Amino acid sequence: MTMEPSVVGTVTAVCAVQALHADDGIFGVTAIDKRPVTRPVRVGPYGLRGDVQADRKHHGGHDKALYVVDDAEGEYWSAELGRDVPPGLFGENLRMSGLAVDDAVIGERWLIGAEVEVEVTGPRTPCATFARWLGQDGWVRRYTERGRPGVYLRVRRGGTLAAGDDVTRVSRPGHGVTVAEVFAGLGPGPASAVLADDGFDLADYLRRPLESAAARDGR
């Protein structure tokens, strides 16, 4: 639904791949090593210019063009792990402050800076590559139990963004279901509400699990 635009956060870091690393997964390499860049970066339908993904079946593409984690989660995990969690360590492209990104509603849109408009598509699913990168036993379970996985964004309008840019919420669908709620698993009612809302484009990777959840109604 349309709403009065409001500044809800700030980009604190923009991160792109630093180097490819050998990995024991099926691809033999990972691009999870993201580091902050100091210059403005162009953004298009597939994400940041100069960034790559090794596993393009599960990462990247139009529905997962950008991955975002907020500063509060970085601080939480820094305390939990007893180590610094700098921007990019979790493979994210953007760090944001002032905005609890996991509480964003599926399909809401943000204007980043003056040019880039993005749409929240859904949650990140932690994987074995992520666990190997951090060197943490039981990491996938632990990160999943936290329930704040960060969000994927679709780029609706490209342009240039940089650290320090304001994040302005420009629209929010009426179904009200958040990324964190989707990640935790929806009941039939909320799943049906998301599917029935035609005010945004539901990401392909969410459609099947939501249809399965909605189909449990009445069983």
C-alpha positions in Angstrom: 0.0 0.0 0.0 1.1 3.6 -0.6 2.4 5.5 2.4 4.1 8.7 3.3 7.8 8.1 2.7 9.9 8.1 5.8 13.6 7.7 6.5 14.0 4.5 8.5 17.7 3.8 8.5 21.2 4.5 7.1 23.6 2.4 5.0 26.7 1.9 7.1 28.7 -0.2 4.7 28.5 -1.4 1.1 30.4 -4.7 0.6 31.5 -6.6 -2.5 33.5 -9.7 -3.0 37.1 -9.4 -2.0 38.4 -12.7 -3.3 37.2 -16.2 -4.2 38.2 -18.9 -1.7 38.5 -22.7 -2.0 35.5 -24.4 -0.4 34.6 -28.1 0.3 31.1 -27.7 -1.2 30.1 -28.9 -4.6 31.3 -25.8 -6.4 34.8 -25.9 -4.9 34.8 -22.2 -4.4 32.9 -19.5 -2.5 32.4 -15.8 -3.0 31.2 -15.2 0.6 34.2 -13.0 1.4 32.7 -9.6 1.1 34.5 -6.4 2.2 33.5 -2.8 2.5 34.2 -0.5 -0.5 34.9 3.1 0.0 33.5 4.5 -3.2 30.0 4.9 -4.5 28.9 1.7 -6.3 26.6 1.1 -9.3 23.6 -1.2 -8.7 21.7 -3.1 -11.3 19.2 -5.9 -11.5 21.8 -8.5 -10.5 23.2 -6.4 -7.6 26.4 -4.5 -7.0 28.8 -3.9 -9.9 31.9 -6.0 -9.3 30.2 -8.5 -7.0 29.8 -12.2 -7.8 28.2 -15.4 -6.4 29.7 -18.8 -6.8 26.5 -20.7 -6.2 24.0 -19.0 -8.4 21.3 -21.5 -7.8 20.8 -20.3 -4.2 22.3 -16.8 -4.3 22.1 -13.9 -6.6 19.6 -13.4 -9.4 16.9 -10.8 -9.6 15.1 -12.0 -6.4 18.3 -12.1 -4.4 20.3 -9.3 -5.9 21.4 -7.8 -2.6 21.7 -9.3 0.9 21.3 -7.0 3.9 22.2 -7.4 7.6 21.6 -4.7 10.2 24.2 -3.4 12.6 22.3 -4.7 15.6 22.7 -8.3 14.4 26.4 -7.7 13.8 26.7 -6.5 17.4 24.7 -9.4 18.8 26.9 -12.0 17.0 30.1 -10.2 18.0 29.1 -10.6 21.6 28.0 -14.2 21.1 31.1 -15.2 19.2 33.6 -13.2 21.2 35.0 -11.6 18.0 34.6 -8.7 15.7 31.8 -9.2 13.1 32.8 -6.5 10.5 30.5 -5.6 7.6 30.7 -8.3 5.0 31.7 -11.2 7.3 28.3 -12.8 6.9 28.4 -12.4 3.1 26.2 -9.4 3.1 26.3 -6.6 0.5 24.8 -3.9 2.8 24.9 -3.2 6.5 22.2 -0.8 7.8 21.7 1.0 11.1 18.4 2.3 12.6 16.4 -0.4 10.7 15.6 -3.9 12.0 15.7 -5.4 8.6 14.1 -8.8 9.6 11.0 -6.9 10.7 10.5 -5.6 7.2 7.3 -6.8 5.5 7.6 -9.0 2.5 7.3 -6.8 -0.6 8.0 -3.4 1.1 10.1 -1.0 -0.9 13.0 1.2 0.1 14.7 4.1 -1.6 18.4 4.0 -0.9 20.1 7.3 -1.4 18.6 9.3 -4.2 18.4 6.7 -7.0 18.2 3.0 -6.0 14.8 1.5 -5.2 14.6 -2.0 -3.8 12.0 -4.5 -2.7 12.2 -6.9 0.2 11.8 -10.4 -1.2 12.5 -12.7 1.8 14.9 -14.2 4.3 18.4 -15.7 3.8 18.6 -19.4 4.5 21.9 -20.2 6.2 23.9 -22.9 4.6 26.9 -25.2 5.1 29.2 -22.8 3.1 28.3 -20.1 5.7 29.2 -22.5 8.5 32.5 -23.5 6.9 33.4 -19.8 6.3 33.0 -18.9 9.9 34.5 -22.2 11.2 31.7 -22.7 13.7 30.3 -26.1 14.6 26.5 -26.2 14.6 26.4 -22.7 13.0 23.4 -23.4 10.7 21.3 -24.5 13.6 22.5 -21.7 15.8 21.9 -19.0 13.2 18.5 -20.5 12.4 17.4 -20.5 16.0 18.3 -16.8 16.4 15.6 -16.2 13.7 17.1 -13.0 12.4 18.7 -14.1 9.1 18.9 -10.9 7.2 16.9 -10.1 4.0 17.2 -10.4 0.3 16.3 -7.4 -2.0 15.2 -7.1 -5.6 16.4 -4.0 -7.4 13.4 -2.2 -8.8 15.4 0.8 -10.0 19.2 0.9 -10.4 21.6 3.7 -9.7 24.4 4.5 -7.4 24.6 4.0 -3.6 27.2 4.4 -0.9 27.8 4.2 2.8 26.0 7.0 4.5 23.0 6.9 2.3 19.6 7.2 3.9 17.1 4.3 3.6 13.6 5.6 3.0 10.5 3.3 3.2 8.3 4.2 0.3 5.6 1.5 0.4 4.5 -1.5 2.5 2.0 -4.2 1.5 -1.1 -4.6 3.6 -0.6 -8.3 4.4 1.8 -7.3 7.2 3.9 -10.5 7.2 7.5 -9.9 8.1 10.7 -11.6 6.9 11.3 -13.0 10.4 7.8 -14.5 10.4 8.3 -16.2 7.0 11.7 -17.5 8.2 10.1 -19.0 11.4 7.4 -20.7 9.2 3.9 -19.4 8.5 0.5 -20.9 9.3 -2.2 -21.2 6.6 -3.8 -17.8 7.3 -0.7 -15.6 7.0 0.6 -17.6 4.1 -2.7 -17.2 2.3 -2.6 -13.4 3.0 0.8 -13.0 1.4 -0.3 -15.0 -1.6 -3.5 -13.0 -2.0 -1.8 -9.6 -1.9 -1.3 -8.3 -5.4 0.5 -5.1 -4.3 3.9 -6.6 -4.9 5.7 -9.3 -6.9 6.2 -12.4 -4.8 9.7 -14.0 -5.3 9.7 -17.3 -7.0 11.7 -18.9 -4.2 9.0 -18.1 -1.7 5.9 -19.1 -3.7 6.1 -22.9 -3.3 6.7 -23.0 0.5 3.9 -20.4 0.9 1.5 -22.4 -1.3 2.3 -25.5 0.8 1.7 -23.6 4.0 -1.6 -22.2 2.7 -2.7 -25.7 1.6 -2.6 -27.0 5.1 -5.8 -25.0 5.9 -8.6 -27.3 7.1 -6.4 -30.4 7.3 
